[in-house]
Amino acid sequence: MTGKLQNPLNDLDGREWLYWTDTLYITTYPPDATHPLRKQHGAMKPPEVMAEIVRFFTKKGELVLDPFAGVGGTLLGAALAGRPSLGFELDPRWVAIYRAIQRDFVIENGVICRREEAVTGGEPLTGEMREGDCLCLLKELPAESIPAVITDPPYGINHGATGFSKETNFNMLSPLLENDLGQAPDLASFLGRLQEIGQEIRRVLMPGRYLVMLVGDRYQQGEYVPLGFLVAQAMREIGFKFKGVKIWSNKATRRHLKPYAVKSVFVPNITHQNILILRKE
Ligand SMILES: C[S@@+](CC[C@H](N)C(=O)[O-])C[C@H]1O[C@@H](n2cnc3c(N)ncnc32)[C@H](O)[C@@H]1O
């Protein structure tokens, strides 16, 4: 007997696996070459962070699904990690930006760069994006066919820009698209609709594999809304096992602290996001 454990989940060695179990996850990725295009969205994720998540929850060559794909952070991350990917996105604006990135950028030496700057011609960004409501598109996928779902749903309801005029985050909302989850009339219906989508995710996910969700907490009407944990609880109620959370903050792009109610009442500057790790058991 060699005593070596088989690793059915990823291609990491024991040290790399252990490192990634830390619940505190501080990264330092500066904006990449596609950022000027992707930042129109306002809730886009760094491809390098998404690549790290993809590398933990899949083996090389396994398909990654993102039902709320935006301008393609997960799809670009999957390409960096050498995994095929499929994204669903409701808003044609974001789909068009992702397709422009696919047209104009490639991967060379493990980095996304402009096609014309690639000395070797580079590798194409292969992730496929489908436009539409993820609830309908998920229903087209066969049961137990997806090795990993890694996604970043809308952050609850009423997520327009805050009182600070230069705030650019949360531009992702699509007021004209009624199936936009962020248009749900209240938090209860947001969570209810997310559960409906979660049930489809659970159906298509292979047994023993993971749903990973990036969810930011909120501060609304004078109160902290622990959206990450509300979403985790909603996913537990439909059968997922909540395995843990990584508290993520990207130092390189973190915005400055804002003087919310200084010397008056405590108001947090929320500089982290929750990476929820849920398993189909
Ligand atoms: C937080 S953003 C995802 C950002 C993405 N991770 C990226 O890096 O660009 C959530 C996305 O979900 C999309 N969305 C909302 N409701 C949807 C639905 N019913 N079907 C598909 N996409 C939806 C929004 O348009 C938005 O782009």
The ligand as an SDF file (V2000), in Angstrom:
LIG
                    3D

 27 29  0  0  0  0  0  0  0  0999 V2000
  -22.6730   39.8690  -10.5890 C   0  0  0  0  0  0  0  0  0  0  0  0
  -22.9760   39.8180  -12.3130 S   0  0  0  0  0  0  0  0  0  0  0  0
  -21.8320   38.6090  -12.9170 C   0  0  0  0  0  0  0  0  0  0  0  0
  -20.4990   39.2000  -13.2790 C   0  0  0  0  0  0  0  0  0  0  0  0
  -19.5100   38.1830  -13.8200 C   0  0  0  0  0  0  0  0  0  0  0  0
  -18.9950   37.3490  -12.7830 N   0  0  0  0  0  0  0  0  0  0  0  0
  -18.3510   38.8610  -14.5480 C   0  0  0  0  0  0  0  0  0  0  0  0
  -17.1860   38.6480  -14.1760 O   0  0  0  0  0  0  0  0  0  0  0  0
  -18.6240   39.6170  -15.4800 O   0  0  0  0  0  0  0  0  0  0  0  0
  -24.5280   39.0150  -12.4420 C   0  0  0  0  0  0  0  0  0  0  0  0
  -25.0480   38.8990  -13.8650 C   0  0  0  0  0  0  0  0  0  0  0  0
  -26.2300   38.1090  -13.8740 O   0  0  0  0  0  0  0  0  0  0  0  0
  -27.0260   38.5510  -14.9630 C   0  0  0  0  0  0  0  0  0  0  0  0
  -28.3950   38.0280  -14.7670 N   0  0  0  0  0  0  0  0  0  0  0  0
  -29.3670   38.4850  -13.9500 C   0  0  0  0  0  0  0  0  0  0  0  0
  -30.4770   37.7310  -14.0520 N   0  0  0  0  0  0  0  0  0  0  0  0
  -30.1990   36.7590  -14.9620 C   0  0  0  0  0  0  0  0  0  0  0  0
  -30.9370   35.6490  -15.4850 C   0  0  0  0  0  0  0  0  0  0  0  0
  -32.1890   35.4140  -15.1040 N   0  0  0  0  0  0  0  0  0  0  0  0
  -30.3400   34.8490  -16.4090 N   0  0  0  0  0  0  0  0  0  0  0  0
  -29.0440   35.0930  -16.8090 C   0  0  0  0  0  0  0  0  0  0  0  0
  -28.3060   36.1250  -16.3460 N   0  0  0  0  0  0  0  0  0  0  0  0
  -28.8710   36.9490  -15.4290 C   0  0  0  0  0  0  0  0  0  0  0  0
  -26.8980   40.0660  -14.9110 C   0  0  0  0  0  0  0  0  0  0  0  0
  -27.2270   40.6680  -16.1520 O   0  0  0  0  0  0  0  0  0  0  0  0
  -25.4270   40.2260  -14.5140 C   0  0  0  0  0  0  0  0  0  0  0  0
  -24.6160   40.4570  -15.6420 O   0  0  0  0  0  0  0  0  0  0  0  0
  1  2  1  0
  2  3  1  0
  2 10  1  0
  3  4  1  0
  4  5  1  0
  5  6  1  0
  5  7  1  0
  7  8  2  0
  7  9  1  0
 10 11  1  0
 11 12  1  0
 11 26  1  0
 12 13  1  0
 13 14  1  0
 13 24  1  0
 14 15  1  0
 14 23  1  0
 15 16  2  0
 16 17  1  0
 17 18  1  0
 17 23  2  0
 18 19  1  0
 18 20  2  0
 20 21  1  0
 21 22  2  0
 22 23  1  0
 24 25  1  0
 24 26  1  0
 26 27  1  0
M  CHG  2   2   1   9  -1
M  END
$$$$
